[in-house]
Amino acid sequence: MADKVVRVLVGKPGLDGHDRAAKVMARALRDAGFEVIYTGIRQTPAQVAQTAVQEDVDVIVLNNLTGAHLEVFPLVVEELKKRGRDDIYVLATGVIPFEDVEPLKEKGIDEVFGPGTGPIHVINWIKEHVLGEKQGE
Amino acid sequence: MRNKVSKKKRLVLTEEEVFRRLIQGDEVGLARALSMIYREEATSSLLSRIYAYNADKKHKSKVIGITGAGGVGKSTLISVLAEALLKKGLRIGIIAVDPSSPKTGGALLGDRIRLQHLFPNPNLFFRSFSSRGMVGGINPFIFDAVAVLEAASFDYIIIETLGIGQDEIDIVHMCDLTALVIAPGLGDDVQFLKSGVIELVDLIVMNKSDLPTASRTVGILNSYTRMVENHPDIIKLSAYKKQGIMELIEYIDNKWQELLDNGSLEKRRMERWKFQVGNWMRYIIGKRIHKFVEKGEVNPKASPYEIAISTLKEWGCEV
């Protein structure tokens, strides 16, 4: 147990008070054995980025349900870059239309989990990319 | 279905870089030093350098422990305390411990939420730890984390622990000054006071003192503390209403200076150092014991005491 600690930040950047999804995600990640830090709602991109740096996380799971993801998520990536930690994986979750997936990836988001996906997909992605564990389809 | 994402390479820092950045107060280096210790990746040389550096350093951080039962307002108090200290232009480092699941090892670390509004701020550092890796209620990582924050020369280092069980006592060994936070109207006041914590802390912070039952609780407290030699002082405040915070800071500063001047601080820090040696010994032996017990065969005919003694003798321990 001691050797494989995965730390994940669940961040809610933007003016969005709908935190049920983020809390469900945080709980699911916890049950997967990860250490989860939750920022709470209505964070600025700089707040999320500084938290990620201080907590030295492996992955940031962003969630925003207001449709502001195209603006606000890439700003988190920018803030991480400014702090010299753009090596941290950034995942996007929420009601993200399919046509926004590529633009997000172009701006440095590593993967997008939109409608139809659940915490298990995020968990498997993290296990594969951070722990190097191949996940069966 | 999904596009293949090129795998990112996690930032790697050598111990040399970590140490250099840490003592400059750089967040990335500081955060990584804590991770290396926590993940047991740090060699003993990093810790040796940190302890040697701290011993020679003139600047001493004030290490303040905050403990108390769940719901008394520890996180809220720390948030308003940090806010007030930041306004004075001071640098604050905070460590908070939350429980980890004994089943999966996973943890939800939510102590930051109360003070996220103070970020982004270059003078405020907050790190969440899980109680993972504790053997017998003791987590040597937290002690060493304090040393790491000291190396980063924070003016104040604040430790918030789970307010239950063994930790209450551990935190006293960890800090220069420890405050027990209580709130009025807790039915278990008397039980709580009997547990012995009251003999060890320097200060009792009566939070939520704007509630009408507060003065009665203080009365009960007074009657108990009077029976204890060198009894802790009591400060009434309301973290939520931000009342009494400046008085608390003044108290802490004065008390810390008093401990420094009369030599108690030095003594406490020596005790802390000794306690941590014991922590590491217990942790290392605890792990070995755990392994042995997990793998060991069950023999209901043998006395468990006998097996324990003979195994320890085998390991070269005098028993």
Contacts between the chains, C-beta under 8 A, distances in Angstrom:
chain1	res1	chain2	res2	distance
A	1	B	105	4.8
A	1	B	132	7.1
A	1	B	133	7.7
A	2	B	39	7.5
A	2	B	40	5.7
A	2	B	132	7.8
A	2	B	133	5.8
A	3	B	39	7.4
A	3	B	40	7.4
A	5	B	38	7.2
A	5	B	39	5.6
A	5	B	105	7.9
A	5	B	132	7.3
A	26	B	108	5.8
A	27	B	108	6.8
A	29	B	106	7.3
A	30	B	101	6.9
A	30	B	104	7.6
A	30	B	106	4.2
A	30	B	107	6.3
A	30	B	108	4.7
A	31	B	101	7.7
A	31	B	104	6.1
A	31	B	106	6.0
A	32	B	104	7.1
A	32	B	106	6.4
A	33	B	101	7.8
A	33	B	104	4.1
A	33	B	105	5.1
A	33	B	106	4.5
A	34	B	106	5.5
A	35	B	100	7.3
A	35	B	106	6.7
A	35	B	107	4.8
A	35	B	109	6.4
A	35	B	130	5.4
A	35	B	132	7.5
A	36	B	106	7.2
A	36	B	107	6.8
A	36	B	108	5.1
A	36	B	109	6.6
A	37	B	109	4.8
A	37	B	110	7.8
A	37	B	112	6.5
A	37	B	128	5.5
A	38	B	108	6.8
A	38	B	109	7.5
A	38	B	110	5.4
A	38	B	112	7.7
A	38	B	113	6.7
A	39	B	112	6.8
A	39	B	113	7.1
A	39	B	116	5.6
A	40	B	112	7.6
A	40	B	113	4.0
A	40	B	116	5.4
A	43	B	116	6.4
A	44	B	120	7.4
A	46	B	119	7.6
A	46	B	120	4.3
A	47	B	116	6.1
A	47	B	119	4.6
A	47	B	120	5.7
A	49	B	120	7.7
A	50	B	27	7.6
A	50	B	119	5.3
A	50	B	120	4.5
A	50	B	121	7.8
A	51	B	112	6.7
A	51	B	116	7.3
A	51	B	119	6.7
A	51	B	126	7.9
A	53	B	27	5.3
A	53	B	28	6.0
A	53	B	31	5.9
A	54	B	27	6.0
A	54	B	30	8.0
A	54	B	31	5.4
A	54	B	125	5.8
A	54	B	126	5.9
A	54	B	127	6.0
A	55	B	31	7.0
A	55	B	109	8.0
A	55	B	127	6.5
A	55	B	128	6.2
A	56	B	31	4.1
A	56	B	32	6.0
A	56	B	34	6.9
A	56	B	35	4.4
A	58	B	10	6.8
A	83	B	27	7.3
A	83	B	28	6.9
A	84	B	11	7.7
A	84	B	28	5.8
A	85	B	11	6.5
A	85	B	28	6.3
A	87	B	8	5.4
A	87	B	9	6.4
A	87	B	10	5.6
A	87	B	11	4.6
A	88	B	8	7.8
A	89	B	8	6.0
A	105	B	3	7.4
A	110	B	5	5.3
A	110	B	8	7.2
A	111	B	2	6.9
A	111	B	5	6.0
A	129	B	5	7.4
A	129	B	7	6.2
A	129	B	8	7.7
